Amino acid sequence: MDLDLFFTPVDETLTDKITSVSSFFKGININKGKIPKLAGHTLALLGINSHQNNDDNAGIAQGADAIREKLYNLKRGKGSHTVIDLGNLNPGVDEKETIGRLQEVCEHLIQEGIIPVIIGGAHNMDYGQFKAYEGLEKLITVLNVDAFLDMEESDDPTSSHIHEMLVHEPNYLFHYSHLAYQTYLIEKSSIDVLERLYFETYRIGHLREIQKDIEPVIREADMMTFDISAIRSSDAPGSKNAQPFGLTGEEACQICWYAGLNEKLTSAGFYEYNPELDDSRQKTASVIATMIWYFMEGVNNRKGETPRQTENYTKYVVEMHGQPASIIFYKSRISEKWWMEIPLVDKAKTTFGRNSLVPCSYSDYETAIKGEVPNRYVNVLARLN
């Protein structure tokens, strides 16, 4: 695949004044006119500078470069040398073609073992990110962080793209998790639909109540899509849907750190940033750049520690007083993270094999010790069997 045909090189004006040898920019490879070889890279930045079908939000076309300017000036992280910046994706003749190009590029990168990190553009571009998994012949879990659910059957693709994922054929969506929605912004019927499918939704208040137990939800995802509207406007005003309430910048960075550490996760997208709506110091761009920095640091701190990858775990069998007769848990000796095993019927083993070992928390183990079946166990069992 000739990636040079898909991308415009990084604008030199973003880098010509960076002199610090310890800057993030000095530790990565970038497309200055020809894309460097992909071999040896773990992560690939790629910008979306299109605002097709978003004339009322045209400023998102400048979002990717504004984020780059902040990111490049951060200090070099542990694994910054494994990052390549491909530049900005050349838009197609219409939005559908642009989404198709994003799909093709992301699929190629994932197959090469490189994590695409998408910056800029409207949130519905994540449909291209999602479709990249269509040819990989495995069921996936999607993690979406957004103040809205975007499940309306609407002519506006930015408010219906999650609905497109749910009804996409062929169906390879195993699970969907939604973080940080705001109840007064969404239709209750949409939540009811997701709950009937045994999908997980967490409103912003609930998210804070169970903060220590949200990591396993993030650890289950294959892809993350992050709408900047999920962050409160005092921390991130640069979005047309900015809200007075939401995640703090620190909480957003924590989610990105957990996502980076997730061994399963193979793509991430950060959408809906509009520099024209940001403050004079480009505060939102700084927040997003820091989120991306933490995500990449998380990736570079992965341990390769799921029980099927390593022997560095302890197995716990909790006897129950009913059905199931027992629940098996695994605890990593490296990070102390927990998983539980879901029994599968023969037919489900073929389809869902890799999903039968489910991330969980110590709280789930404590619940089982008390003789109660954890809700996470019940929901996953229903999806699998």
PATINU-609021 format. One line per 4 residues: number of its first residue (from 1); for each residue y, x, z of N, C-alpha, C. Coordinates in steps of 0.1 Angstrom, whole numbers. Example, Ala and Ser with C-alpha at 12.3 -4.5 7.8 and 13.67 -1.06 7.14 Angstrom:
1) -57,132,78,-45,123,78,-33,132,78 | -22,128,71,-11,137,71,0,129,79;
***
This chain:
1) -12,8,0,0,0,0,13,9,0 | 21,7,-9,34,15,-10,45,8,-2 | 46,12,10,56,6,19,70,8,15 | 73,19,7,86,21,2,92,10,-6;
5) 83,2,-12,88,-9,-21,92,-21,-12 | 88,-21,1,91,-32,9,104,-30,18 | 108,-18,19,119,-15,29,131,-8,24 | 142,-11,30,155,-4,28,156,7,39;
9) 159,20,36,160,30,46,170,27,57 | 168,33,68,177,32,79,191,37,76 | 201,29,79,215,33,76,219,46,84 | 223,56,76,226,69,82,238,68,92;
13) 246,58,91,258,57,100,253,54,114 | 241,49,116,235,46,129,231,59,137 | 229,70,129,223,82,135,232,94,134 | 242,94,126,249,107,123,257,112,135;
17) 260,103,145,267,108,156,259,110,169 | 246,109,167,237,111,179,233,126,179 | 238,133,190,236,147,191,226,151,203 | 224,142,212,216,145,224,201,148,219;
21) 196,159,223,182,163,219,172,154,227 | 177,148,238,168,140,246,168,125,242 | 176,121,232,177,107,228,164,102,222 | 162,89,222,151,83,216,150,86,201;
25) 161,86,195,162,89,180,156,102,177 | 159,112,185,154,126,182,139,127,184 | 132,117,190,118,118,192,110,110,183 | 116,103,173,108,94,164,110,99,149;
29) 102,93,140,103,95,126,109,83,120 | 118,84,110,125,73,104,125,74,89 | 127,62,83,128,61,68,142,65,64 | 144,77,59,157,81,55,158,80,40;
33) 149,75,33,148,74,18,134,73,13 | 125,79,21,111,78,19,104,77,32 | 95,67,33,88,65,46,78,76,49 | 79,82,60,69,93,64,55,87,65;
37) 45,96,64,31,92,65,29,84,78 | 21,74,77,18,66,89,9,73,99 | 0,82,94,-10,88,103,-3,95,115 | -9,92,127,-4,98,139,6,90,146;
41) 10,78,141,19,70,147,12,58,154 | 17,54,165,11,43,173,19,30,171 | 32,31,169,41,20,168,50,21,156 | 54,10,150,62,10,138,73,-1,140;
45) 86,4,141,97,-5,141,100,-10,127 | 103,-23,126,107,-28,113,117,-39,115 | 128,-39,108,139,-48,110,139,-60,100 | 144,-72,104,145,-83,95,160,-85,94;
49) 166,-83,82,181,-84,80,184,-96,71 | 175,-106,72,177,-118,63,182,-130,72 | 190,-139,66,193,-151,73,190,-164,65 | 180,-163,56,177,-174,47,174,-186,55;
53) 180,-198,50,179,-211,57,186,-211,70 | 194,-201,73,201,-200,86,216,-197,84 | 223,-204,75,236,-202,72,245,-203,84 | 242,-212,93,250,-214,105,247,-203,116;
57) 238,-194,112,235,-183,122,234,-170,114 | 243,-168,104,242,-157,94,242,-144,101 | 248,-143,113,250,-130,119,237,-123,123 | 226,-131,123,213,-125,126,209,-114,116;
61) 215,-114,104,212,-104,94,216,-90,99 | 226,-89,108,230,-76,113,223,-73,127 | 214,-82,131,208,-80,144,200,-67,146 | 192,-64,135,182,-53,136,190,-40,138;
65) 200,-38,130,208,-25,131,215,-24,144 | 221,-35,149,228,-35,162,218,-31,173 | 206,-36,173,196,-32,183,192,-17,181 | 190,-13,169,187,1,166,198,10,173;
69) 210,7,171,221,16,175,220,18,190 | 216,8,198,215,9,212,202,16,216 | 191,13,209,178,19,212,178,34,209 | 184,38,198,184,52,194,191,60,204;
73) 201,55,211,208,62,221,202,63,235 | 191,55,237,184,56,250,177,70,251 | 173,73,263,166,86,264,151,85,259 | 146,96,255,133,97,249,123,93,260;
77) 113,85,256,103,81,266,90,90,265 | 80,86,272,68,94,273,61,96,259 | 61,85,251,54,86,238,63,84,226 | 76,87,227,85,83,216,81,90,203;
81) 74,101,203,70,109,191,60,101,183 | 54,90,189,44,83,181,50,71,174 | 64,70,174,71,58,168,76,62,154 | 75,53,145,81,54,131,89,42,129;
85) 101,44,124,110,33,120,110,31,105 | 104,20,100,102,18,86,115,14,79 | 125,10,86,137,4,81,137,-11,81 | 146,-17,72,147,-31,71,139,-37,60;
89) 131,-48,62,123,-54,52,132,-60,41 | 129,-57,29,136,-63,18,133,-78,17 | 142,-87,18,139,-101,17,134,-105,4 | 126,-116,3,121,-122,-9,132,-131,-15;
93) 128,-138,-25,137,-147,-32,140,-159,-23 | 131,-162,-14,134,-173,-5,127,-170,8 | 128,-178,18,123,-176,32,108,-175,31 | 101,-183,24,87,-183,23,82,-169,18;
97) 88,-164,8,84,-151,3,87,-140,13 | 98,-141,20,101,-131,31,90,-131,42 | 86,-143,46,75,-144,56,62,-138,50 | 60,-141,37,48,-135,31,48,-120,31;
101) 60,-114,28,61,-99,29,59,-94,43 | 64,-101,53,62,-97,67,47,-97,70 | 41,-108,66,26,-109,68,19,-97,62 | 22,-94,50,15,-83,43,17,-70,50;
105) 29,-67,54,32,-54,61,25,-53,74 | 26,-64,82,20,-64,95,5,-63,95 | -1,-70,85,-15,-69,84,-20,-55,81 | -12,-48,72,-15,-34,68,-14,-25,80;
109) -3,-27,88,-1,-18,99,-12,-20,110 | -15,-33,113,-25,-36,123,-39,-30,119 | -42,-31,106,-55,-25,101,-55,-10,102 | -43,-4,102,-42,11,103,-41,15,118;
113) -42,5,127,-42,9,141,-27,11,146 | -17,6,139,-3,8,143,2,-6,147 | 10,-6,158,15,-19,163,29,-21,157 | 31,-32,149,44,-35,144,53,-41,154;
117) 65,-36,155,75,-41,165,87,-46,156 | 88,-59,155,97,-66,146,110,-69,154 | 121,-65,148,134,-67,154,144,-75,145 | 150,-85,150,160,-92,142,154,-104,135;
121) 163,-112,129,158,-123,121,157,-136,130 | 154,-147,123,152,-160,130,138,-160,136 | 137,-169,146,124,-169,153,112,-174,144 | 115,-182,134,104,-187,126,98,-175,117;
125) 104,-164,117,98,-152,110,85,-148,117 | 83,-153,130,70,-150,136,58,-156,130 | 61,-166,121,50,-172,113,43,-161,104 | 51,-152,99,46,-141,91,38,-131,100;
129) 43,-129,112,36,-121,122,23,-127,125 | 23,-140,127,10,-147,131,0,-147,119 | 5,-149,107,-4,-150,95,-10,-136,92 | -4,-125,97,-10,-112,95,-24,-111,101;
133) -28,-120,110,-41,-119,116,-51,-127,108 | -47,-134,98,-56,-143,90,-67,-136,84 | -65,-124,79,-75,-117,72,-83,-107,81 | -81,-108,94,-87,-99,103,-100,-104,109;
137) -103,-117,106,-116,-123,109,-119,-123,124 | -108,-127,132,-111,-128,147,-101,-139,152 | -105,-145,162,-96,-155,169,-86,-147,178 | -74,-153,178,-64,-145,185,-57,-154,196;
141) -50,-148,205,-42,-155,215,-27,-151,213 | -18,-161,212,-4,-159,210,3,-161,223 | 12,-152,226,21,-153,237,35,-155,232 | 42,-166,236,55,-169,231,64,-170,243;
145) 76,-163,243,86,-164,253,98,-170,247 | 102,-182,252,112,-190,246,117,-201,255 | 130,-204,255,135,-215,263,131,-228,257 | 128,-229,244,124,-241,237,109,-239,233;
149) 103,-251,229,89,-251,225,88,-249,210 | 98,-254,202,98,-252,187,85,-259,181 | 82,-271,186,70,-278,181,74,-291,173 | 86,-293,170,91,-305,163,86,-305,149;
153) 82,-317,144,80,-318,129,93,-320,122 | 99,-309,118,113,-309,114,115,-301,101 | 126,-304,94,129,-296,82,135,-283,86 | 139,-282,99,144,-269,104,133,-260,108;
157) 130,-249,101,118,-241,104,119,-234,118 | 132,-232,123,133,-225,136,129,-234,147 | 128,-247,145,124,-256,156,110,-262,153 | 103,-257,143,89,-262,140,79,-251,138;
161) 82,-238,140,73,-228,136,61,-227,145 | 62,-231,158,50,-231,166,41,-242,162 | 46,-253,158,38,-264,152,30,-259,140 | 37,-251,132,30,-245,120,18,-237,124;
165) 20,-229,135,9,-221,139,-3,-230,144 | 0,-240,152,-10,-249,157,-18,-256,147 | -12,-260,136,-19,-267,125,-24,-259,114 | -21,-245,114,-24,-237,103,-39,-237,100;
169) -42,-237,88,-56,-236,83,-58,-224,74 | -68,-216,75,-79,-217,85,-74,-215,100 | -80,-221,109,-76,-220,123,-82,-208,130 | -74,-198,133,-79,-187,141,-71,-185,154;
173) -64,-196,158,-57,-195,171,-67,-199,182 | -71,-190,190,-80,-193,201,-72,-198,213 | -60,-192,216,-53,-197,228,-38,-194,226 | -30,-202,232,-15,-201,231,-9,-202,245;
177) -1,-193,249,6,-193,262,21,-192,259 | 28,-201,267,43,-202,265,50,-199,279 | 59,-189,279,66,-185,291,80,-189,290 | 86,-193,301,100,-195,303,107,-206,296;
181) 99,-217,293,106,-229,287,114,-236,298 | 124,-243,294,133,-251,303,131,-266,301 | 127,-272,311,122,-286,310,132,-295,304 | 145,-294,307,155,-303,302,159,-301,287;
185) 152,-291,281,155,-288,267,144,-292,257 | 133,-297,263,121,-300,255,116,-314,257 | 108,-318,247,101,-331,248,89,-330,257 | 87,-339,266,75,-339,275,63,-340,267;
189) 63,-348,256,51,-351,248,46,-337,242 | 55,-328,240,50,-315,234,42,-307,245 | 46,-308,257,39,-302,268,25,-308,270 | 25,-322,269,12,-329,270,3,-325,259;
193) 8,-323,247,-1,-318,236,-7,-305,239 | 1,-295,244,-4,-282,247,-14,-283,259 | -12,-291,269,-21,-292,280,-34,-298,276 | -34,-308,266,-47,-314,262,-55,-303,254;
197) -49,-293,249,-56,-282,241,-60,-271,251 | -57,-273,264,-60,-263,274,-52,-250,272 | -40,-252,266,-31,-241,264,-22,-240,277 | -16,-228,279,-8,-226,291,7,-226,289;
201) 14,-233,297,29,-234,296,35,-231,310 | 45,-223,311,52,-220,323,67,-222,322 | 72,-232,329,87,-233,329,93,-222,337 | 105,-219,336,112,-208,342,111,-207,357;
205) 112,-219,363,111,-219,378,97,-216,383 | 87,-222,376,73,-219,379,69,-205,377 | 75,-199,367,72,-185,364,76,-176,376 | 87,-179,382,92,-171,393,83,-174,406;
209) 78,-186,407,70,-189,419,56,-182,419 | 51,-179,407,38,-173,405,39,-159,399 | 50,-152,402,54,-140,395,42,-130,395 | 35,-128,406,25,-118,407,12,-122,398;
213) 11,-135,395,-1,-140,388,2,-141,373 | 14,-138,368,17,-140,354,12,-128,345 | 9,-117,351,4,-105,343,-9,-108,336 | -19,-115,342,-31,-118,334,-28,-127,322;
217) -18,-136,322,-15,-144,311,-10,-135,299 | -2,-126,303,3,-116,292,-8,-107,287 | -17,-104,296,-28,-94,293,-38,-100,283 | -38,-113,282,-47,-120,273,-43,-121,258;
221) -30,-118,256,-24,-120,242,-28,-109,232 | -29,-114,220,-30,-104,208,-17,-102,202 | -7,-111,203,6,-109,197,16,-116,206 | 28,-110,207,39,-115,215,51,-118,206;
225) 57,-130,207,69,-134,200,79,-138,211 | 91,-132,210,101,-133,221,114,-138,214 | 118,-150,218,131,-155,214,141,-152,225 | 152,-145,221,162,-141,230,169,-152,238;
229) 168,-164,234,173,-176,241,166,-178,255 | 155,-171,257,148,-172,269,155,-165,280 | 164,-156,277,172,-148,287,185,-155,289 | 189,-156,302,201,-163,305,214,-157,298;
233) 223,-165,295,235,-161,287,243,-150,294 | 243,-150,307,251,-139,314,246,-125,311 | 233,-125,308,226,-112,304,225,-110,289 | 224,-121,282,222,-120,267,229,-132,260;
237) 242,-130,258,250,-141,252,248,-142,237 | 242,-131,231,242,-130,216,231,-138,209 | 230,-151,212,221,-160,206,227,-174,204 | 225,-180,193,231,-193,190,226,-204,200;
241) 214,-201,206,208,-210,216,209,-205,230 | 218,-196,233,220,-190,246,222,-201,257 | 215,-199,268,215,-209,279,220,-203,292 | 227,-211,300,232,-205,313,221,-201,323;
245) 209,-207,321,198,-204,330,187,-197,321 | 178,-190,327,167,-183,320,163,-171,327 | 155,-163,320,151,-150,325,162,-140,327 | 162,-132,337,171,-121,338,167,-110,329;
249) 176,-101,326,173,-89,318,161,-81,324 | 161,-80,337,150,-72,344,137,-80,342 | 137,-93,343,124,-100,342,119,-99,327 | 128,-100,318,124,-98,304,118,-84,301;
253) 123,-74,307,118,-60,306,104,-60,313 | 102,-67,324,89,-67,331,79,-73,322 | 82,-84,315,73,-90,306,69,-81,295 | 79,-74,290,76,-64,279,68,-53,283;
257) 70,-48,295,61,-37,301,47,-41,302 | 45,-53,308,31,-59,308,25,-60,295 | 33,-65,285,28,-67,271,24,-54,265 | 32,-44,267,29,-30,262,16,-25,268;
261) 14,-27,281,1,-22,287,-11,-30,283 | -9,-41,277,-21,-50,273,-28,-43,261 | -41,-40,264,-49,-33,254,-52,-41,242 | -52,-54,243,-55,-63,232,-43,-65,222;
265) -31,-64,228,-19,-68,220,-16,-58,208 | -15,-63,196,-13,-55,184,-1,-58,176 | 8,-67,181,21,-68,174,31,-75,184 | 44,-72,182,54,-78,190,66,-81,182;
269) 73,-92,184,85,-95,176,96,-100,186 | 109,-95,183,120,-99,191,131,-105,181 | 133,-118,183,140,-126,173,153,-133,179 | 161,-138,170,173,-146,172,185,-139,178;
273) 186,-126,176,198,-119,181,209,-120,170 | 221,-124,174,232,-125,165,244,-117,171 | 246,-105,166,257,-97,171,271,-103,171 | 273,-113,162,286,-120,161,288,-128,173;
277) 278,-132,180,279,-140,192,279,-132,205 | 277,-119,204,275,-110,215,289,-107,221 | 290,-101,233,302,-97,238,307,-84,232 | 319,-79,236,325,-68,230,317,-55,232;
281) 309,-54,242,301,-42,244,287,-43,239 | 284,-54,232,271,-56,226,260,-56,237 | 263,-64,248,254,-64,259,240,-69,256 | 239,-79,247,226,-84,243,217,-73,236;
285) 224,-66,227,217,-55,220,211,-45,230 | 219,-42,240,214,-32,250,202,-38,258 | 203,-51,261,191,-57,268,179,-56,259 | 180,-60,247,168,-60,238,163,-46,236;
289) 172,-37,234,168,-23,232,160,-18,244 | 164,-22,256,157,-18,268,144,-24,269 | 143,-37,265,130,-44,264,120,-37,255 | 125,-33,243,117,-26,234,112,-13,239;
293) 121,-6,246,118,7,252,107,5,262 | 108,-5,271,97,-7,281,84,-11,274 | 85,-19,264,73,-23,257,66,-11,251 | 73,-2,245,67,10,239,62,20,250;
297) 69,20,261,64,29,272,51,23,278 | 50,9,278,38,3,282,26,7,273 | 29,6,260,18,10,250,13,24,253 | 23,33,255,19,47,257,14,50,271;
301) 13,40,279,6,41,293,-7,33,293 | -12,29,282,-25,22,282,-36,31,287 | -45,25,294,-56,32,301,-70,31,294 | -71,21,284,-84,19,278,-94,14,289;
305) -90,4,297,-98,1,309,-104,-13,310 | -105,-21,299,-112,-33,300,-127,-30,302 | -134,-38,310,-148,-35,314,-157,-31,302 | -155,-37,290,-163,-33,279,-160,-20,273;
309) -149,-14,278,-145,-1,272,-148,11,281 | -150,8,294,-151,19,304,-160,15,315 | -165,25,322,-174,22,334,-165,23,347 | -152,25,345,-144,26,357,-139,13,363;
313) -149,5,367,-146,-8,373,-157,-12,383 | -154,-21,392,-163,-26,402,-167,-40,398 | -179,-44,399,-184,-57,396,-186,-65,409 | -180,-77,410,-182,-86,421,-188,-99,417;
317) -199,-103,423,-205,-116,421,-203,-125,432 | -196,-136,430,-192,-146,440,-201,-158,439 | -210,-160,449,-218,-172,449,-211,-185,452 | -213,-195,444,-206,-208,446,-215,-218,451;
321) -210,-229,456,-218,-240,462,-218,-252,453 | -223,-250,441,-223,-260,431,-223,-254,417 | -216,-260,408,-215,-255,394,-201,-249,392 | -200,-237,387,-211,-228,384,-218,-222,396;
325) -230,-217,395,-237,-212,406,-231,-199,411 | -224,-191,402,-217,-179,406,-206,-176,396 | -197,-168,400,-186,-163,391,-186,-148,392 | -186,-141,381,-186,-127,381,-172,-121,378;
329) -167,-113,387,-154,-106,385,-156,-91,383 | -146,-85,376,-145,-71,375,-132,-66,379 | -131,-55,386,-119,-49,391,-118,-34,386 | -107,-31,379,-105,-17,374,-103,-8,386;
333) -110,3,386,-107,13,396,-95,22,393 | -90,20,381,-78,28,377,-65,21,380 | -64,8,376,-52,1,378,-53,-11,388 | -65,-14,392,-68,-25,401,-66,-39,395;
337) -66,-39,382,-65,-52,375,-79,-59,375 | -78,-72,374,-90,-81,375,-93,-88,362 | -106,-90,360,-112,-99,349,-122,-108,355 | -125,-119,348,-137,-127,352,-145,-130,339;
341) -158,-132,341,-167,-135,330,-169,-149,329 | -168,-155,316,-171,-169,314,-184,-170,306 | -194,-177,312,-206,-179,305,-205,-187,292 | -212,-183,282,-211,-189,269,-224,-195,265;
345) -224,-207,258,-236,-212,252,-239,-204,240 | -251,-204,234,-255,-195,223,-245,-196,211 | -241,-208,207,-233,-210,196,-219,-204,198 | -214,-205,210,-201,-200,214,-201,-184,214;
349) -213,-178,217,-213,-164,218,-209,-157,205 | -214,-164,194,-211,-158,180,-196,-159,177 | -190,-170,181,-176,-173,177,-166,-166,187 | -169,-167,200,-159,-163,210,-163,-151,218;
353) -172,-143,214,-178,-132,221,-167,-124,228 | -157,-119,221,-148,-110,227,-138,-117,237 | -138,-130,237,-129,-137,246,-136,-142,259 | -149,-138,261,-156,-143,272,-153,-135,285;
357) -146,-124,283,-141,-116,295,-126,-118,296 | -122,-126,306,-109,-131,307,-100,-124,318 | -88,-119,314,-80,-114,325,-77,-124,335 | -77,-120,348,-74,-129,359,-66,-121,370;
361) -64,-127,381,-56,-121,392,-65,-120,404 | -61,-113,414,-67,-112,427,-67,-126,433 | -57,-134,430,-56,-147,436,-68,-156,431 | -72,-154,418,-84,-161,413,-96,-157,421;
365) -98,-145,424,-109,-140,432,-109,-146,446 | -97,-146,452,-96,-152,465,-99,-167,465 | -95,-174,454,-99,-188,453,-114,-190,453 | -121,-182,445,-135,-183,444,-142,-180,457;
369) -137,-170,464,-143,-166,477,-142,-178,487 | -132,-187,485,-131,-199,494,-140,-210,489 | -148,-208,478,-157,-218,473,-151,-227,463 | -139,-224,459,-132,-232,449,-132,-226,435;
373) -134,-233,425,-134,-228,411,-119,-226,406 | -115,-214,403,-102,-212,398,-98,-220,386 | -86,-225,385,-81,-233,374,-83,-225,361 | -80,-212,362,-81,-204,350,-95,-204,344;
377) -105,-204,353,-119,-204,349,-122,-217,342 | -118,-228,348,-120,-242,342,-114,-243,328 | -102,-239,327,-95,-240,314,-101,-232,303 | -105,-219,306,-111,-211,296,-124,-216,293;
381) -132,-220,302,-145,-226,300,-145,-238,290 | -135,-246,292,-133,-258,283,-129,-253,269 | -121,-243,267,-118,-238,254,-130,-232,247 | -138,-224,255,-149,-217,249,-161,-225,245;
385) -164,-235,254,-176,-243,252,-173,-257,248;
***
